[in-house]
């Protein structure tokens, strides 16, 4: 470990460690956002299943459009 520190290489986290860190960061972000909404209301993620399905469709279309725009349709298989 000390040898790696001297060479400047980063220690890679395992998949489980990465996911747990990500979940902790997301939880703290959600807590902050809920506490600081002000006059706004949280629309995503929604507790309504129908609305979430619509949001997911929009996100998928957005991702597909972005991929087409940045890589072109020819590269898709």
C-alpha positions as CSV (number, residue, x, y, z in Angstrom):
1,X,0.0,0.0,0.0
2,X,2.8,2.4,0.9
3,X,4.6,1.6,-2.3
4,X,1.5,2.6,-4.3
5,X,1.3,5.8,-2.4
6,X,4.8,6.7,-3.4
7,X,4.2,6.0,-7.1
8,X,1.0,8.1,-7.2
9,X,-1.2,5.3,-8.4
10,X,-4.7,5.2,-7.0
11,X,-6.1,2.2,-5.2
12,X,-9.1,0.9,-7.0
13,X,-12.3,0.2,-5.0
14,X,-14.2,-3.0,-5.4
15,X,-17.6,-2.9,-7.1
16,X,-19.4,-3.3,-3.7
17,X,-17.3,-0.4,-2.2
18,X,-18.1,1.8,-5.1
19,X,-21.8,1.1,-5.0
20,X,-22.0,1.6,-1.2
21,X,-20.1,5.0,-1.6
22,X,-22.5,6.0,-4.4
23,X,-25.6,5.1,-2.3
24,X,-24.2,7.1,0.6
25,X,-23.6,10.1,-1.6
26,X,-27.1,9.8,-3.2
27,X,-28.7,9.5,0.3
28,X,-26.9,12.7,1.5
29,X,-27.9,14.5,-1.7
30,X,-31.5,13.5,-1.3
31,X,-31.6,14.5,2.3
32,X,-30.1,18.0,1.4
33,X,-32.6,18.4,-1.5
34,X,-35.6,17.5,0.6
35,X,-34.5,19.9,3.4
36,X,-33.9,22.8,0.9
37,X,-36.9,22.6,-1.4
38,X,-38.3,26.0,-0.5
39,X,-41.4,26.7,-2.5
40,X,-40.6,23.9,-5.0
41,X,-41.9,20.4,-4.9
42,X,-39.9,17.2,-5.8
43,X,-41.2,15.7,-9.0
44,X,-38.5,13.1,-9.6
45,X,-38.3,10.4,-8.4
46,X,-42.1,10.2,-8.1
47,X,-44.0,7.8,-5.9
48,X,-46.6,7.6,-8.7
49,X,-45.8,4.5,-10.8
50,X,-47.4,5.9,-13.9
51,X,-45.4,9.1,-13.7
52,X,-42.2,7.2,-13.1
53,X,-42.8,5.1,-16.2
54,X,-43.2,8.3,-18.3
55,X,-40.0,9.7,-16.8
56,X,-38.1,6.5,-17.6
57,X,-39.4,6.7,-21.2
58,X,-38.2,10.3,-21.5
59,X,-34.8,9.4,-20.1
60,X,-34.4,6.5,-22.5
61,X,-35.3,8.7,-25.5
62,X,-33.0,11.4,-24.3
63,X,-30.1,8.9,-23.9
64,X,-30.8,7.5,-27.4
65,X,-30.9,10.9,-29.0
66,X,-27.7,11.9,-27.3
67,X,-25.9,8.7,-28.5
68,X,-27.2,9.4,-32.1
69,X,-26.0,13.0,-31.9
70,X,-22.6,12.2,-30.5
71,X,-21.7,9.0,-32.3
72,X,-23.9,8.9,-35.3
73,X,-26.5,6.3,-36.3
74,X,-24.0,4.3,-38.4
75,X,-22.0,3.2,-35.4
76,X,-25.0,1.6,-33.7
77,X,-25.4,-2.1,-34.3
